[in-house]
Structure formats: structure tokens, C-alpha cells
Amino acid sequence: MSSQGIKSLSLLVSEYLTYLNGRLKYLFIVKQNLRLFLDFLYSRQIKYPFQLNKKVILEYIACVNKKYGSSTKNRILSNVRRFLIYLVEYEYIEKDYSNLIKLKRPKRGLLIIPTIEEVEEFLD
């Protein structure tokens, strides 16, 4: 654990956003997504990083999976995952829960390139 004292998750989110400031184009989205995470944690009386555990993280993942579509879900979970990595890197928590978050890549079809004849037909 860190020798920096016990800080609340809310304070750590603020520090994390300050850390990201200038490095991320869509900081307000990260803030929004981490607010959802904090609200979930607070509803379970979790206010400090040392209270985080595997069960709570898995519950949050299940909650997000139920509520949101795939791209929103990936964005939210990606932001939470990066925040959890930050907590480990700066020694606010010892256990890395970020590996519990598996992000799904959206399936994309193959690009269909029209032939010259099809383009000419389209333009006529």
C-alpha cells in the first residue's frame, strides 16, 4: 500500500483526472464513466480503494453488461480498467483487478470495394 495515507475513491478519481488532463481528448467522458463506477461503489458502501475486491468488480461488470450496448459498455469498462491500473501503479491497491475486465472488440465486416464497372454503373 501507499505511504500517501488513505484517500477516498472520490479523491483518487479527481487525482486521476488531473493526471489525465491534457493527455486525453475526451476527459469529460472519462469523468462521466468514472462517476458511474463511483456511484455503483457508493451504493455498496465502498468509499476507499482497500475495500475493492473481485466480487464487487465482477458485480459492476455484470451491471454494465445488462444496462448498455456493446460500444458504450466497452468505453465505460475501458475507463474503469485504466483507473484500476492507475490505482495499482501508484500503489493505492495491491491487487490488480483490471484483468477481470475483458473488452470485446466490435465485429466488423469486410470492406467491399466495388469494381470499376460497378462504379461506372453507379455514376451513370
MIDREN-732071 format. One record per residue: residue number from 1; residue in three letters; chain; x negated, y, z of N, C-alpha, C in turn. Coordinates in steps of 0.2 Angstrom, whole numbers, plus 2048, in hexadecimal, padded with zeros to 3 digits. Atoms other than C-alpha are relative to their C-alpha. Last residue first. Example, Ala and Ser with C-alpha at 12.3 -4.5 7.8 and 13.67 -1.06 7.14 Angstrom:
residues 2
+-----+------+------+-----+-----+-----+------+------+------+-----+-----+-----+
| pos | code | unit | n.x | n.y | n.z | ca.x | ca.y | ca.z | c.x | c.y | c.z |
+-----+------+------+-----+-----+-----+------+------+------+-----+-----+-----+
|   2 |  ser |    A | 804 | 7FA | 7FF |  7BC |  7FB |  824 | 804 | 805 | 803 |
|   1 |  ala |    A | 7FC | 7FA | 800 |  7C2 |  7EA |  827 | 7FC | 806 | 800 |
+-----+------+------+-----+-----+-----+------+------+------+-----+-----+-----+
end
This chain:
residues 124
+-----+------+------+-----+-----+-----+------+------+------+-----+-----+-----+
| pos | code | unit | n.x | n.y | n.z | ca.x | ca.y | ca.z | c.x | c.y | c.z |
+-----+------+------+-----+-----+-----+------+------+------+-----+-----+-----+
| 124 |  asp |    A | 7FC | 7FF | 805 |  87A |  822 |  6BC | 807 | 801 | 802 |
| 123 |  leu |    A | 801 | 7F9 | 802 |  86F |  824 |  6CB | 805 | 802 | 7FA |
| 122 |  phe |    A | 7FD | 7FC | 7FA |  875 |  813 |  6D3 | 800 | 808 | 7FE |
| 121 |  glu |    A | 7F9 | 801 | 800 |  872 |  80A |  6C3 | 803 | 804 | 805 |
| 120 |  glu |    A | 7FE | 7FD | 806 |  860 |  811 |  6C2 | 808 | 800 | 7FF |
| 119 |  val |    A | 801 | 7F9 | 7FF |  85D |  80C |  6D4 | 803 | 804 | 7FA |
| 118 |  glu |    A | 7FA | 7FE | 7FB |  864 |  7FB |  6D1 | 800 | 807 | 801 |
| 117 |  glu |    A | 7F9 | 800 | 803 |  859 |  7F9 |  6C1 | 806 | 802 | 805 |
| 116 |  ile |    A | 800 | 7FA | 805 |  849 |  7FF |  6CA | 807 | 800 | 7FD |
| 115 |  thr |    A | 804 | 801 | 806 |  84D |  7F1 |  6D7 | 800 | 807 | 7FC |
| 114 |  pro |    A | 7FC | 801 | 807 |  854 |  7F6 |  6E8 | 7FB | 800 | 7FA |
| 113 |  ile |    A | 803 | 7FB | 805 |  849 |  7F4 |  6F8 | 804 | 7FE | 7F9 |
| 112 |  ile |    A | 7FE | 802 | 807 |  852 |  7EA |  706 | 7FE | 806 | 7FB |
| 111 |  leu |    A | 7FE | 7FA | 804 |  84A |  7ED |  717 | 801 | 7FD | 7F9 |
| 110 |  leu |    A | 805 | 7FF | 805 |  84B |  7DD |  721 | 802 | 806 | 7FC |
| 109 |  gly |    A | 800 | 804 | 806 |  857 |  7DE |  72F | 7FA | 802 | 7FC |
| 108 |  arg |    A | 7FF | 7FC | 806 |  853 |  7E4 |  740 | 800 | 7FC | 7FA |
| 107 |  lys |    A | 801 | 803 | 807 |  856 |  7DC |  750 | 801 | 804 | 7FB |
| 106 |  pro |    A | 7FA | 800 | 804 |  853 |  7E7 |  75F | 7FF | 7FC | 7FA |
| 105 |  arg |    A | 801 | 7FC | 806 |  845 |  7E3 |  76A | 806 | 7FF | 7FC |
| 104 |  lys |    A | 7FF | 804 | 806 |  84A |  7DC |  77B | 7FF | 805 | 7FA |
| 103 |  leu |    A | 7FC | 7FC | 805 |  842 |  7E3 |  78A | 801 | 7FC | 7FA |
| 102 |  lys |    A | 801 | 802 | 807 |  83E |  7D7 |  798 | 804 | 804 | 7FB |
| 101 |  ile |    A | 7FC | 7FC | 806 |  83E |  7DF |  7A9 | 7FD | 7FE | 7FA |
| 100 |  leu |    A | 7F9 | 803 | 800 |  838 |  7D3 |  7B7 | 804 | 803 | 7FA |
|  99 |  asn |    A | 800 | 806 | 804 |  826 |  7D7 |  7B2 | 806 | 7FD | 800 |
|  98 |  ser |    A | 7FE | 7FE | 807 |  829 |  7E9 |  7B9 | 800 | 7FA | 7FC |
|  97 |  tyr |    A | 7FA | 803 | 802 |  82A |  7E1 |  7CB | 802 | 802 | 7F8 |
|  96 |  asp |    A | 7FE | 7FD | 806 |  818 |  7E4 |  7CF | 806 | 7FC | 7FD |
|  95 |  lys |    A | 7FE | 805 | 805 |  815 |  7E0 |  7E1 | 803 | 803 | 7FA |
|  94 |  glu |    A | 805 | 805 | 802 |  80A |  7EB |  7EB | 803 | 7FC | 7FB |
|  93 |  ile |    A | 7FE | 807 | 7FE |  815 |  7FB |  7EC | 7FA | 7FB | 7FE |
|  92 |  tyr |    A | 7FA | 7FF | 7FC |  810 |  80D |  7ED | 804 | 7FA | 802 |
|  91 |  glu |    A | 800 | 803 | 7FA |  7FF |  809 |  7E7 | 806 | 801 | 805 |
|  90 |  tyr |    A | 802 | 7FB | 7FB |  7FD |  816 |  7D9 | 801 | 7FD | 807 |
|  89 |  glu |    A | 807 | 7FD | 801 |  7FC |  808 |  7CC | 7FE | 805 | 805 |
|  88 |  val |    A | 806 | 805 | 7FF |  80A |  7FE |  7D4 | 7FA | 804 | 7FF |
|  87 |  leu |    A | 800 | 801 | 7F9 |  817 |  80D |  7D5 | 7FA | 7FB | 802 |
|  86 |  tyr |    A | 803 | 7FA | 7FD |  812 |  812 |  7C3 | 7FF | 7FF | 808 |
|  85 |  ile |    A | 807 | 801 | 801 |  816 |  800 |  7BD | 7FC | 806 | 803 |
|  84 |  leu |    A | 802 | 805 | 7FC |  827 |  802 |  7C5 | 7F8 | 7FF | 800 |
|  83 |  phe |    A | 800 | 7FE | 7F9 |  82A |  812 |  7BD | 7FD | 7FB | 805 |
|  82 |  arg |    A | 806 | 7FB | 800 |  825 |  80B |  7AC | 7FF | 803 | 807 |
|  81 |  arg |    A | 806 | 804 | 800 |  832 |  7FD |  7AF | 7F9 | 804 | 800 |
|  80 |  val |    A | 801 | 803 | 7F9 |  83F |  809 |  7B4 | 7FA | 7FC | 800 |
|  79 |  asn |    A | 802 | 7FA | 7FB |  83D |  813 |  7A4 | 7FF | 7FD | 807 |
|  78 |  ser |    A | 807 | 7FE | 802 |  83D |  803 |  799 | 7FD | 805 | 805 |
|  77 |  leu |    A | 805 | 805 | 7FD |  84C |  7FD |  7A2 | 7F9 | 801 | 7FF |
|  76 |  ile |    A | 7FF | 7FF | 7F8 |  856 |  80D |  79E | 7FB | 7FB | 803 |
|  75 |  arg |    A | 803 | 7F9 | 7FF |  850 |  80D |  78B | 800 | 801 | 808 |
|  74 |  asn |    A | 807 | 801 | 801 |  853 |  7FA |  789 | 7FD | 807 | 802 |
|  73 |  lys |    A | 802 | 805 | 7FB |  865 |  7FB |  790 | 7F8 | 800 | 800 |
|  72 |  thr |    A | 7FF | 7FC | 7FA |  869 |  80B |  785 | 7FC | 7FB | 806 |
|  71 |  ser |    A | 805 | 7FB | 800 |  863 |  801 |  776 | 7FF | 804 | 806 |
|  70 |  ser |    A | 807 | 802 | 800 |  86C |  7F1 |  77B | 7FB | 806 | 7FF |
|  69 |  gly |    A | 801 | 803 | 806 |  87D |  7F8 |  780 | 7F8 | 7FF | 800 |
|  68 |  tyr |    A | 802 | 7FC | 806 |  880 |  7FC |  792 | 7FE | 7FC | 7FA |
|  67 |  lys |    A | 7FD | 7FA | 802 |  88A |  7F7 |  7A1 | 7FE | 803 | 7F9 |
|  66 |  lys |    A | 7F9 | 801 | 801 |  887 |  7E4 |  7A3 | 803 | 807 | 7FE |
|  65 |  asn |    A | 7FE | 805 | 806 |  875 |  7E4 |  79F | 807 | 800 | 7FF |
|  64 |  val |    A | 801 | 7FD | 806 |  872 |  7F3 |  7AB | 802 | 7FC | 7FA |
|  63 |  cys |    A | 7FB | 7FB | 801 |  87A |  7EA |  7B9 | 7FF | 804 | 7FA |
|  62 |  ala |    A | 7FA | 803 | 801 |  870 |  7DA |  7B6 | 805 | 806 | 7FF |
|  61 |  ile |    A | 800 | 802 | 807 |  860 |  7E4 |  7B5 | 806 | 7FD | 7FE |
|  60 |  tyr |    A | 800 | 7FA | 804 |  864 |  7ED |  7C6 | 800 | 7FE | 7F8 |
|  59 |  glu |    A | 7F9 | 7FD | 800 |  868 |  7DC |  7CE | 801 | 806 | 7FC |
|  58 |  leu |    A | 7FC | 804 | 804 |  857 |  7D5 |  7C8 | 808 | 802 | 800 |
|  57 |  ile |    A | 802 | 7FF | 807 |  84E |  7E4 |  7CF | 805 | 7FC | 7FC |
|  56 |  val |    A | 7FD | 7F9 | 802 |  858 |  7E2 |  7E0 | 7FE | 802 | 7F9 |
|  55 |  lys |    A | 7F8 | 801 | 800 |  854 |  7CF |  7E1 | 803 | 807 | 7FE |
|  54 |  lys |    A | 7FE | 803 | 806 |  841 |  7D2 |  7DD | 808 | 800 | 7FF |
|  53 |  asn |    A | 802 | 807 | 800 |  83E |  7DE |  7EB | 803 | 7FD | 7F9 |
|  52 |  leu |    A | 7FE | 803 | 806 |  83E |  7F1 |  7EE | 7FE | 7F8 | 800 |
|  51 |  gln |    A | 7FA | 804 | 800 |  83E |  7F6 |  800 | 802 | 7FC | 7FA |
|  50 |  phe |    A | 801 | 806 | 7FD |  82C |  7FB |  800 | 806 | 7FC | 801 |
|  49 |  pro |    A | 803 | 805 | 805 |  830 |  808 |  7F3 | 7FF | 7F9 | 804 |
|  48 |  tyr |    A | 808 | 800 | 800 |  83B |  812 |  7FF | 7FE | 7FA | 7FC |
|  47 |  lys |    A | 802 | 7F9 | 801 |  84E |  817 |  7FE | 7F8 | 800 | 800 |
|  46 |  ile |    A | 807 | 801 | 802 |  857 |  806 |  7FC | 7FD | 807 | 7FF |
|  45 |  gln |    A | 804 | 7FD | 7FA |  868 |  807 |  805 | 7F8 | 7FF | 7FF |
|  44 |  arg |    A | 802 | 806 | 7FC |  870 |  7FC |  7F7 | 7FB | 802 | 806 |
|  43 |  ser |    A | 7F9 | 803 | 7FE |  87A |  80B |  7F0 | 7FE | 7FA | 804 |
|  42 |  tyr |    A | 7FD | 7FD | 7FA |  869 |  814 |  7F1 | 807 | 7FD | 802 |
|  41 |  leu |    A | 804 | 802 | 7FA |  861 |  808 |  7E5 | 803 | 803 | 807 |
|  40 |  phe |    A | 7FF | 807 | 7FF |  86E |  80A |  7D8 | 7FD | 7FE | 807 |
|  39 |  asp |    A | 7F9 | 800 | 7FE |  86E |  81D |  7D9 | 802 | 7F8 | 802 |
|  38 |  leu |    A | 800 | 7FE | 7F9 |  85B |  81C |  7D8 | 807 | 7FF | 803 |
|  37 |  phe |    A | 803 | 805 | 7FC |  85C |  811 |  7C8 | 800 | 802 | 807 |
|  36 |  leu |    A | 7FB | 806 | 800 |  869 |  81D |  7C0 | 7FD | 7FA | 805 |
|  35 |  arg |    A | 7FB | 7FE | 7FB |  85E |  82C |  7C5 | 805 | 7FA | 800 |
|  34 |  leu |    A | 803 | 801 | 7FA |  84F |  823 |  7BC | 805 | 802 | 806 |
|  33 |  asn |    A | 800 | 807 | 7FF |  859 |  823 |  7AC | 7FE | 7FE | 807 |
|  32 |  gln |    A | 7F9 | 803 | 800 |  85E |  835 |  7AD | 800 | 7F8 | 802 |
|  31 |  lys |    A | 7FD | 7FE | 7FA |  84C |  83A |  7B1 | 807 | 7FD | 801 |
|  30 |  val |    A | 804 | 804 | 7FA |  845 |  830 |  7A3 | 803 | 801 | 806 |
|  29 |  ile |    A | 7FD | 807 | 801 |  852 |  838 |  797 | 7FD | 7FB | 806 |
|  28 |  phe |    A | 7F9 | 800 | 7FD |  84D |  849 |  79D | 804 | 7FA | 800 |
|  27 |  leu |    A | 800 | 801 | 7F8 |  83B |  845 |  79A | 807 | 800 | 803 |
|  26 |  tyr |    A | 7F9 | 800 | 7FE |  83E |  843 |  787 | 801 | 7FF | 808 |
|  25 |  lys |    A | 7FC | 7FC | 804 |  82E |  848 |  77F | 807 | 801 | 803 |
|  24 |  leu |    A | 7FA | 803 | 802 |  823 |  840 |  78C | 804 | 805 | 7FD |
|  23 |  arg |    A | 802 | 806 | 804 |  811 |  844 |  790 | 806 | 7FD | 7FD |
|  22 |  gly |    A | 805 | 7FF | 805 |  814 |  856 |  795 | 7FE | 7FA | 7FC |
|  21 |  asn |    A | 7FF | 7FA | 804 |  81C |  851 |  7A5 | 7FB | 802 | 7FB |
|  20 |  leu |    A | 7FE | 801 | 807 |  819 |  83F |  7A9 | 801 | 806 | 7FC |
|  19 |  tyr |    A | 806 | 803 | 803 |  810 |  842 |  7B9 | 801 | 7FF | 7F9 |
|  18 |  thr |    A | 805 | 7FB | 801 |  81D |  84E |  7BE | 7FA | 7FD | 7FD |
|  17 |  leu |    A | 7FE | 7FC | 806 |  82A |  841 |  7BA | 7FB | 806 | 7FF |
|  16 |  tyr |    A | 801 | 803 | 806 |  821 |  835 |  7C5 | 802 | 804 | 7FA |
|  15 |  glu |    A | 807 | 800 | 802 |  820 |  841 |  7D3 | 7FE | 7FC | 7FA |
|  14 |  ser |    A | 802 | 7F9 | 801 |  832 |  844 |  7D3 | 7F9 | 800 | 7FE |
|  13 |  val |    A | 7FD | 7FF | 807 |  836 |  831 |  7D2 | 7FE | 807 | 7FE |
|  12 |  leu |    A | 804 | 803 | 805 |  82A |  82F |  7E1 | 802 | 801 | 7F9 |
|  11 |  leu |    A | 806 | 7FC | 800 |  834 |  83C |  7EB | 7FB | 7FD | 7FB |
|  10 |  ser |    A | 7FE | 7F9 | 803 |  844 |  833 |  7E7 | 7FA | 804 | 7FF |
|   9 |  leu |    A | 800 | 801 | 808 |  83C |  822 |  7EB | 802 | 806 | 7FD |
|   8 |  ser |    A | 7F9 | 802 | 803 |  838 |  829 |  7FC | 7FF | 7FF | 7F9 |
|   7 |  lys |    A | 7FC | 7FB | 803 |  826 |  82B |  802 | 806 | 7FC | 7FD |
|   6 |  ile |    A | 7FA | 802 | 803 |  81D |  821 |  80F | 804 | 805 | 7FD |
|   5 |  gly |    A | 7FA | 800 | 7FC |  80B |  827 |  812 | 806 | 7FD | 7FC |
|   4 |  gln |    A | 7FC | 7F9 | 801 |  7FE |  82B |  805 | 806 | 800 | 804 |
|   3 |  ser |    A | 801 | 7FC | 7FA |  7F3 |  81C |  80B | 803 | 807 | 800 |
|   2 |  ser |    A | 804 | 7FA | 800 |  7FB |  812 |  7FE | 7FF | 803 | 806 |
|   1 |  met |    A | 7FC | 7FA | 800 |  800 |  800 |  800 | 7FC | 806 | 800 |
+-----+------+------+-----+-----+-----+------+------+------+-----+-----+-----+
end
